[in-house]
Amino acid sequence: AGGLASPVAPPSAAAQSHVAAPEKASFCPAASTDTLQDRDTPASPYFVHHPAPGLAEVPTVIFIPGGAGSRRGAQRVWETYLSDGKGVESFRIIIPYSVDLDFLEEFPRTFKIIDEVLACYGGHPEKVHVAGVSNGGLAAFALMLQQPHRFATLLGAPGEFAEVDPAAWEKALARKPPRSRACKASLPVTPR
């Protein structure tokens, strides 16, 4: 689980202020609502759940499963945390997984998945949220540290952090307001 939070060069000022929408890809599979679709595309594997028809520019949530990030683990994330959630039909939800590797070994592929989903199905690049539990929470924090301008919010519940850099966290999470009273009460957070 160690080694995810490596130092990364900060994005340019232009990259921090705006994320460009990707162009429509030629291979985009049709979107189906009311189901968790397994994708077979250049950035796959991942599952995607599309919002109800008629909703324009919905937020995109990428939720990274814990453990090894297996296909079954991704299905469990959907079944346990997301499928019966109030308002789930108002979001596009992406759950990446790995087949032959531990997802922690290939978590940067998440950026390709986000670009692909936005290109295929639309959505505002500045309304992408990242979340994860256990190893997925650790990956969510690492993604935020690598490219903080790509995410509106972070909800990470990692099991542990191997090594932290408080200055990098503060910079990555700057101008990203807490979303709950519990968060506000616990800020500023000083990782151990």
C-alpha positions as CSV (number, residue, x, y, z in Angstrom):
1,A,0.0,0.0,0.0
2,G,3.0,2.3,0.3
3,G,4.5,4.5,-2.3
4,L,1.4,6.2,-3.8
5,A,2.0,9.7,-2.5
6,S,5.1,10.6,-4.5
7,P,6.0,14.2,-5.1
8,V,4.5,15.6,-8.3
9,A,5.2,18.8,-10.1
10,P,2.3,21.3,-9.5
11,P,0.0,21.9,-12.5
12,S,0.4,25.1,-14.4
13,A,-1.8,28.1,-13.5
14,A,-3.9,27.6,-16.6
15,A,-4.4,23.9,-15.8
16,Q,-5.5,24.8,-12.3
17,S,-8.2,27.2,-13.4
18,H,-9.8,25.3,-16.1
19,V,-10.1,21.7,-17.3
20,A,-10.9,21.3,-21.0
21,A,-13.7,19.0,-22.1
22,P,-12.4,16.1,-24.1
23,E,-13.5,15.6,-27.7
24,K,-16.1,12.9,-28.5
25,A,-14.5,9.6,-29.1
26,S,-15.4,7.4,-32.0
27,F,-15.7,4.1,-30.0
28,C,-18.2,5.2,-27.4
29,P,-20.6,2.5,-26.4
30,A,-24.3,3.4,-25.9
31,A,-25.3,4.6,-22.4
32,S,-28.0,2.6,-20.6
33,T,-29.6,3.9,-17.4
34,D,-30.8,1.8,-14.5
35,T,-27.9,-0.6,-14.8
36,L,-24.2,-0.8,-14.0
37,Q,-22.5,-1.2,-17.4
38,D,-19.1,-2.9,-17.8
39,R,-17.0,-1.1,-20.3
40,D,-14.8,-2.6,-23.0
41,T,-12.9,0.5,-24.3
42,P,-9.3,1.7,-24.5
43,A,-9.3,2.9,-20.9
44,S,-11.2,0.0,-19.4
45,P,-11.9,-2.0,-17.4
46,Y,-14.4,0.0,-15.4
47,F,-18.1,0.1,-14.6
48,V,-20.3,3.1,-15.3
49,H,-23.8,4.0,-14.1
50,H,-25.5,6.7,-16.1
51,P,-27.9,9.3,-14.8
52,A,-31.6,9.4,-15.5
53,P,-32.4,10.5,-19.1
54,G,-32.9,14.2,-19.6
55,L,-30.5,15.4,-16.9
56,A,-27.9,17.7,-18.5
57,E,-24.4,18.2,-17.2
58,V,-24.6,16.0,-14.2
59,P,-21.7,15.6,-11.8
60,T,-19.4,12.7,-12.3
61,V,-18.2,10.6,-9.3
62,I,-15.3,8.2,-9.6
63,F,-15.4,5.8,-6.7
64,I,-12.3,3.6,-6.3
65,P,-12.9,0.2,-4.6
66,G,-10.8,-1.0,-1.7
67,G,-8.6,-4.1,-1.5
68,A,-6.9,-5.1,-4.8
69,G,-9.5,-3.2,-6.8
70,S,-10.8,-6.3,-8.5
71,R,-13.9,-6.6,-10.6
72,R,-15.8,-8.3,-7.8
73,G,-14.6,-5.6,-5.4
74,A,-16.0,-2.9,-7.7
75,Q,-19.3,-4.7,-7.9
76,R,-19.4,-4.8,-4.1
77,V,-18.8,-1.0,-3.9
78,W,-21.8,-0.5,-6.1
79,E,-24.0,-3.0,-4.2
80,T,-22.9,-1.9,-0.7
81,Y,-22.5,1.8,-1.0
82,L,-24.1,3.3,-4.1
83,S,-26.9,1.3,-5.8
84,D,-29.6,2.2,-3.3
85,G,-28.3,5.7,-2.5
86,K,-30.8,8.5,-2.6
87,G,-30.3,10.6,-5.7
88,V,-27.9,8.1,-7.4
89,E,-29.8,8.7,-10.6
90,S,-28.6,12.3,-10.6
91,F,-24.9,11.4,-11.0
92,R,-22.7,9.5,-13.5
93,I,-20.8,7.1,-11.4
94,I,-17.6,5.4,-12.5
95,I,-16.0,2.5,-10.6
96,P,-12.7,1.4,-12.1
97,Y,-11.2,-2.0,-11.5
98,S,-8.3,-4.1,-12.4
99,V,-8.1,-7.6,-13.8
100,D,-4.5,-8.9,-13.7
101,L,-2.9,-6.3,-11.4
102,D,-3.6,-4.7,-8.1
103,F,-5.4,-1.4,-8.9
104,L,-2.9,0.4,-6.8
105,E,-0.3,-0.5,-9.4
106,E,-2.3,1.2,-12.2
107,F,-4.4,3.8,-10.4
108,P,-3.1,6.7,-12.8
109,R,-5.2,5.0,-15.5
110,T,-8.1,6.7,-13.7
111,F,-7.3,9.9,-15.5
112,K,-7.8,8.2,-18.9
113,I,-11.1,6.7,-17.7
114,I,-12.3,10.1,-16.6
115,D,-11.3,11.7,-20.0
116,E,-13.0,8.8,-21.9
117,V,-16.3,9.0,-19.9
118,L,-16.5,12.7,-20.3
119,A,-15.7,12.5,-24.0
120,C,-18.3,9.7,-24.6
121,Y,-21.2,10.8,-22.4
122,G,-20.6,14.4,-21.6
123,G,-20.4,16.1,-18.2
124,H,-18.6,19.1,-17.0
125,P,-14.8,18.4,-16.3
126,E,-14.9,20.8,-13.3
127,K,-17.7,18.7,-11.7
128,V,-15.7,15.5,-11.3
129,H,-15.5,14.1,-7.7
130,V,-13.1,11.4,-6.5
131,A,-13.9,9.0,-3.7
132,G,-12.6,5.7,-2.3
133,V,-12.5,3.4,0.6
134,S,-9.5,1.5,2.1
135,N,-6.9,1.1,-0.7
136,G,-9.3,3.0,-2.9
137,G,-9.3,5.9,-0.4
138,L,-5.5,5.8,-0.5
139,A,-5.6,5.9,-4.4
140,A,-8.2,8.8,-4.2
141,F,-5.8,10.9,-2.1
142,A,-2.9,10.0,-4.4
143,L,-5.0,11.1,-7.5
144,M,-5.9,14.4,-5.8
145,L,-2.2,15.0,-5.0
146,Q,-1.1,14.3,-8.5
147,Q,-3.7,16.5,-10.3
148,P,-5.8,18.5,-7.8
149,H,-7.2,20.7,-10.6
150,R,-9.1,17.6,-12.0
151,F,-11.3,17.1,-9.0
152,A,-14.0,19.3,-7.4
153,T,-14.0,17.3,-4.1
154,L,-12.3,14.4,-2.5
155,L,-13.9,11.8,-0.2
156,G,-11.3,9.4,0.8
157,A,-11.4,6.8,3.6
158,P,-8.0,5.1,3.5
159,G,-7.0,2.4,5.9
160,E,-3.7,4.0,6.5
161,F,-1.1,6.3,4.9
162,A,2.4,5.0,4.5
163,E,4.0,8.4,4.3
164,V,2.5,11.9,4.1
165,D,3.6,15.3,3.0
166,P,1.3,17.8,4.8
167,A,2.5,20.7,2.6
168,A,1.5,18.8,-0.6
169,W,-1.9,17.9,0.9
170,E,-2.6,21.5,1.9
171,K,-1.7,22.7,-1.6
172,A,-3.8,19.9,-3.3
173,L,-6.8,20.5,-1.1
174,A,-6.7,24.4,-1.1
175,R,-9.9,26.1,-2.2
176,K,-11.8,22.8,-1.9
177,P,-14.4,23.5,0.8
178,P,-15.4,20.8,3.3
179,R,-18.8,19.3,2.5
180,S,-20.0,18.3,6.0
181,R,-20.2,19.6,9.5
182,A,-17.9,16.8,10.6
183,C,-15.3,18.0,8.1
184,K,-15.5,21.6,9.2
185,A,-15.2,20.6,12.9
186,S,-12.0,18.6,12.2
187,L,-10.1,21.2,10.0
188,P,-7.3,21.8,9.7
189,V,-6.3,18.1,9.4
190,T,-2.7,17.3,10.2
191,P,-1.9,13.8,9.0
192,R,0.3,11.7,11.2
